[in-house]
Amino acid sequence: MKKTAERAELLKDMIQEAIDDGATTVEDVHQHIASLPFDALEKLGLFEERASNLKEKQRKTIGLVYDTIRKVNQEVGSLISEQFAALEDARTASRNMNNKDEQDD
């Protein structure tokens, strides 16, 4: 049963890493696409200072969204790991109680 829990934990880690890597990749693409209109405005000399400020605000806002996705992923992973640990503790306690009952007989 311990191997099953270890495999489940490994699978959880793999999924968590894939989500984190995926969020980072999507964020990079999102940031690039979102900056294109501002880059065009700056090249045209229109709203240069304002475009730069808006671009930076947008970059930070997009970053916050993906930071939140990664944070939620981390928190869910921690919660699942805690549940795996609780299950293992419960199994150990049950085995110890069964062993004690057998010794008392």
ABEGO torsion letter per residue (X at the ends): XAAAAAAAAAAAAAAAAAAAAAAAAAAAAAAAAAAAAAAAAAAAGBGAAAAAAAAAAAAAAAAAAAAAAAAAAAAAAAAAAAAAAAAAAAAAAAAAAAAAAAAAX
